[in-house]
Amino acid sequence: MDSSPVPSMDSSPIPSMDSSLLSDARGKRRRNDLVQNVDRISKLPDHVLLVILGKLSTEEAIQTSKLSTRWEGVWKQIPNLNFDMKKTNKHFNGQSLAHRSGFIAELITKVINNHDGDLECCEIKHFPYQWQDGTLETWIQTLIHVKSTKDLSLINCTDLRWRRSVLHLPPNTFSHPTLTSLLLRRYDLEAAHAFNNCRNLTILNLVTICAEVGVFNAVIASCPSLKVLLLDIEWNDGTGCLEIKNSKLKILHLACNDINSIEVTAPLLDFFSVDFHITRSNLTLIAPRLLQLTKNCWTAYTDVSYISYNISCDDQVKGNIESEFIVSKIDDYLPWVKCLAVSVDLTNPKEVNMLHRVLTKWDKWGRKIKNLKIFFKQNNGPKQEGESSILEAQQKKWNGKSSLFSIDIRVEAVWLYNFSGLNKEEFELVSSLTQRKRKATKKVMIKTLSIPENKKLEIEAAMAKLMKLSKGRKKFSVNFF
């Protein structure tokens, strides 16, 4: 055993090291306290603070006034206000809903009145009491005609125990040059005069709205500048014809119940989606830029679930409302759609990119498309500067995992319009849909009408090649129509 003496605790250097470490720790803590006491955020200019507040809810943004005098009142400059009475109501207990909602409504009124300047966007989810006591009308008048709100959303938080609120508003209520977008949810409309002279609106979204067909027709006719029209509507008397005639309309969505007939005339329409119960003969669509609905888009129960989309280069322009809507809202429609029709120029990288974004969303849902209709646009005009190099880069990308052709969507039948047997991109797209092991397309249909005789030979050769690639698949077929 080692007999060397064991050093005493007093002679050990450890305590002195502990003292040094403790001293360093105290010094570091003091420095941290000094750093924490320095409010660097409050020294930022207002426009930066507003960016921070923009990430918060309206309620949270207002509460920042308690942080310091620097923050006090900054919220009054935020461009967007959002009020959810149903959510705020959860913080109050022991009182009737009518009393609680009245108190919350007073707070909302105070916030709106104390806000400085105009508003970009405002959303209010309210209870039926605010419609009954006139508070809702006061809010609408203030937000539109005082605050010059550009985007207004009004949502009635009613349930089955309540009759939907009848929206009684003065004439020309929604007619104001700054109001461009309007959403109404869960109301009854008995008249259309609130929409008189609404040339200002470019986006109108009516969700769970009930009215007579004549009221709907008057509302639509009063908004001739609409580019986006979304209708999830019903009327008490199913007779009558819903008429949509608009020379500027670009996007139209219809989800309607108990409708007798619909007539749509929209020469600039690029996006059309429908989901309702109607016979084929009672739907008239005059939209020359779109592939039309055909009999295979109807199920045995005459339900229509269909999207037709003419992809345009304009969709790639920053701030384009059609593009922003399609990318942000298409998730709402994909779960039920059985038929998708697209018009696309596969030699245009911008259009290919947009098609990729749409199909990627479909792939995410994992739904099967019963009929995929593709109209191949042949744009032989001069390309813009730099577009050729972009196309070359896109073509190289097609061979990778992010390729348009690598999206694993399930398609039962593909219908081809204006198909060229010599176009490499068109052939690769079709062949990619037919070569998958588990999700391969069963049928390819090619429209032969107006195809020149010299092109028929090219198409037949391309289809023979496709059949050869699909050799061994008993259920696969290629037909002409």
N, C-alpha and C positions, 0 to 999 in steps of 0.2 A: 504494500500500500504506500502511496506517496505521502511522505511525512512533511512535505514543504508547508510552511504556515499559510493558513487561509487569510487573505486580506480582510481587514475589518471594514464595516460599512462606511466608517468615517473616512477611511483612506481611499475609498472607491471614487473614481472620477465621474460616476454616473450622475450623482446629484447635481454637480456643476453643469453637466450637459442638459439635465432636466430644466435647470434654471434658465439656461440659454434658450431652450426650445420654448419654454413658457413666455419668456420675454419677447421672442420673435412672434409667437402666436398673438400676444396682446397687441404688439405693434401692428401686425397685419389686420387684426380685428378693428383697431382704431382707424386704419387706412380705409377698410371696407365701409366703416360707418360714415366716414367722410364722403366716400364715393356715393353711398346710398343717399346721403343727405343732399347731394347735388341733383337738382331737378333739371336735367338737360332737355327733356321733352317739352317743358313749358316755354323754353327759349325758342322753340321752332316757330316759324311764321304761321299765320292762320291757315293758309292753303294746305300746309303739311298736316296740321292738326285735323283739318277737315277730312283728309284722306284716312287718318286713323279713326275718326268718328264714323266714317262711312263703312267701316268693318263691323260696327256695333248695331244693335237694335236701337230704335228710337228711344225707348225707355232707358237703356244703358247710356246712350249719348247724352241725354238730359242729366243723368246722375253724375256725369263728369264735372258738372259745375261745382260740386262739393269738394273737388280735389284741391283747388286753389283759386285765388282771384283771377289768375291768368286764364283758367279754363271757363270761368263764369261767363255764360252767354255765347260761347263759341258755337254751341250746338244750334243756335238760332240761324246759323248760316248754312247748315247741311242741306243739300239739294233734295233729299228723299225723306219722306215721313211714312212710317208703317205702324198702324194701330190694329191690334188684335184683341177685341174686348173679351172674347171667349177665354183667351189665355190669361189676360189680366184679372178676370173674374175669379180665378182660382186662388188669388191672394186674399180674397175677402170671405169672411164666414159670418154666420149668425144673422144675416139679413136676407130679405126676399130678393129674387133676381131683378125685379123691377127697380128696387131701391139701389141695388149695387150697380146696375147698368146705368142708372141715372147719374150716379156719382162719377163713374168712369167716363161717361159722356162729357161731363163738365170739365174733367181734366183734359180730354182730347180737344175740346173747344178752346181751352186756355192755351194749350200748346200751339194750336194752329194760329191763334191770334197773336201770340208772342213771337212767333217765328218771323225772322226778317227776310225780306226779298221774295223772289219767286221760287216755285218748286218745279223740279224736273219730274218727280214721280211721287204719288201718294196712294197708299192702299189702306182701306178701312174695312175691317170685319166687324160688323155691328149686330146687335140684337133687334128683333122686330119693334121693341119699344121706341127706338130712335126714329123709326118710320112713323109711328103713331103720334108722337108728340111734336113732330116737325123739326127735330134736331138734324135729321139726315138732310132735309132740304137746305137748312142753314149751312151745313158743312159743304154741300155741293156748290151752292152759290158763292161761298167764300173761296173755296179751293179753285174754282174755275174763273170767276170774275174779279177776284181780288188778288189771289196768289198766282194766277196765270199758270196753273199746273198743266204740264204737257201730257203726262200719262196718269190717268185716274182709274183706280180699280175699286169697285164697291161690291161687297159680298155680304149677303144677308145670312147670318148664322142661325137659321131656323131649322126645325126638325119636323117630324111627322105630326107632332101635337099642334103645330102652328100652320095656319093658312099662309101661303106665300104673300108677301107684302105687295100691294098694288102701288106702283111707283107713280104717284100723282105729282107732276112737276109743271111749272109754268112753261109757256111756249118759248122756244129758242134757248132753253137752259143749257144745252150742250153745244150751242153755236158760239164759239169764241175762237179767235184766230190762233191762240197758242195751244189749245187742246187738240192733240193729234191722235191720241190713243185712249180708248175707253173700254173697260170691262165691267159688265154687270152680271151678277150671279144670284139666282133664286129670287126673282121678282115676277110679278104679273104686270103686263102692260095693257091698259085699256085704251090708250090713245098714243099717237106718234108725234104730237105737237112739240114735245120737249126736244125732238131732233130736227125741228124746222131749220132749214138753211145750214145744215151741218157740212158745208164744203171743206171745213177744216180737218175733219177726221180722215186719217189714212188707215187706221187699224180699229176694227170694231169686233169685240168678242162678247157674244151673248150666250151665257151658259145657264142651263135649266131655267129658261125664260118661257113663260106661257102667255099667249096672246092670240087674237084672231088673225087669220092669214092676211087680211087687209091691213092690219096694223104693222105686221112685219114688212109687207110690201112698201108701205109708206115710209117706214124707217129706212129701208135700204135705198129707196129712191131719193130720200133726203140727204144721202151721203154719197154724192157722185165722185168724190176724190179717193174713195177707198182703194187701198192696195192689198189689204189683208182683211178677210171677212171669215169669222169663225162662228158657226151657228150650231148650238146644241139646244134645240127648241122643240116646243110642242104647242098645239092649239086645241081648244076644247072641241071645236067642230072640225072634223077631218076633211070636210069638203073645201074646195077652192084650190087655187094654184099659187104656189110660192114663185114669185118672179124675181130673178136676179139679173139685171141688165146693167152692166158697168163697163165702160171703155178703158178704165185704168186698173181694174182688178188683176192682181198677180197671183194671189193665193186664196183658195176657197176650201173650207172644211165644212161638211154638213153631217150632223148627227141628229136625226129628226125622227119623231114617233108619230104614228097615225096621220101620215101625210097622203093627200089624194094625188097630187102631181107637183112636179117641179120643172121650171124652165130656166135654163142658165144661158146667157149670152155674154161672153167675155172674151173679146178678141186677143187680149194680152195675157190671158190666164196661163201660168206656167206650172202651177201646183194645184191639184184637185184631189181631195180625199173625201170619201163618203162612207157612212156607216148607218144604214137604216133599212127599214122594211118597206119595199115598194116594188111594184111590177115594172118590168123593163119598159113597157110601152108608156108609162107615166113619167119617165125621166127624159127630158130633152136637154142635151148639152151641145152648145155651139161654141167651141173653143178650138180654133184651127191649129194652135200650137201644140195641142196635146193628142196623144193616142186615145181614141174613143173607147168607151166601154163596149164590150162585145158579149154575146150570150154566154160564153164560158165564165164570165165574171159573176154570174148569178148562181146561187145554190138552189137546191130543190125547193127551198122555202122562200125564195125571192129576196133573200137578204143580200145586200150589197156591202162588201167591205173591200175597198179599192183605193189605190193611190196611183195617180198619173202625174209624172214629173218631167217637165222639159228642162233639162239642165242647161243653164246659160252661163256664159263667161261673166256676166254681170253679177252672178252669185258670189264671185270671189272678191268683189269690191268691198273694201273695208267700210263698215257702217251700213251695208246694204240690208234693209229690213227683211227682205225675202230670205236671204241666206241665213241671217241670224235666227229667223223663225224656224226654218226647216231643220237646222242643226239642233236647236234647243227644244223644239216641240215634237219632233218626229217620234221620240220615245213614247209619247202619249198615244200614238196611233198604231204603232207596229204590233202590239200584242194581238190585235183583232184582224189585221189586214191579211187577206188571202190572195190578193192579186196586186202586183206591182208592175206599172208600165213606166219605162223611162225612155227619153230621147236624148242621145248622147253622141258626141263626136269623139271617138277614141284616139284621134290624132291631136286632140286639144288637151294639153296637160292640166289646164284649169278645170275642165269638165270631168276629166278622169279622176282628179283629186276629189271633186264633190261627190261623184258616184261612189268612190271608195269610202268616203265618210258615211254615206247613207247605208251602204251594205255592211259596213263594220258595225253599225248600230243594230242592224238586223241580226247579224251573227251573234251579237251579245245576248239577244233575247233567245236564240236557239229555236226560233219558230220556223215552220215550213211554209214556203211560198207555193201556193197551188199553181199559179200561173205567173211567170215572169216574162213580160213583153218588152222587147228592146227594139227601138227604132234607131238605126245607125245613120246619123246625120253625116253627109258628105260635104265638108266645108273646104272647098278648093281655092278659097280666096287667099290673098297674100298674108303671111304670118307677120305679127308684130316683131319689132327688133328684140332679139334675145329669146324668142319663143321656140325657135328650132333647137337651141342648146338645152332649154328646159325639157323639151320633148325627148331629146336623146337621153338626158339624165333619168327621166321617168321610165323610158323603155328599159334601161339598165336595172332600175328598181323593180320592174315587173318580174325579174328573175329571182328576187329575194323573198324573204318571209313576209315583208310588208307589202307584197304585191297585191294589186287589185284582184289578180287571179288566184291568190292563195286564201281568200276569205272562204271559210267553210260553212256556207249557207246551204240549206236544204231547199231544193227547187224541184217540184214534181214535173212541170212542163215548161219549156222555153219556146217562146214565139218570136220569130225574127222578122223584122221589116227592113227593107232596103239593104239586105245582106249581100256582101260582095265576097265571092269565093277567094279572091286574091288578096284581100286585106288581112295582113298578118295579125293585127291586134284583134280584129273581130273574130277570126278563127280561134285564136288562143283563148279568148274569153269563153266562147262556146265550148271548146274542147275541155277547158278546165272544169266546167260545170258537169260534164259527162264522165270524167275520168275518176271521180272520187269513189272510194270503195263502199262506204256506208251511206253517203248522202248524195249519190250520183243522180243526175236528172234522168228520168225514164223516157222522156219524149222531147224531140226537137221538131218544131213546126216552122216552115219557111213560107212566107207569103210570096207567091209567084206573080201576082197581078202587077202589070206595068214593068216587068223585068224584060229588058231587051234579049233577043235570042242569043246574041254572042255572050251575054253574062250567064245565061242559064247553064251553058256548058261548064263555065268556071265554078258555078255553085254546085252542080252535080259532082264535079271532081272533088270539091272540098268536102261534100257530104260522104262521098265514097271513102275518102281518107278518114273521116270521122268514124264511119262505121267500122273501118279496119282497126282503128285505135280501140274501139269498144267491142272488139271481137270477144265472144264468149259470154256476153251479157244478153240473156234471153229476153229480158223485158224492155230492152232499149230499142227505140224506133225513130226513124227520121221520115217525116212526111211533108208534103207541100199542101198549101191551102190558098 
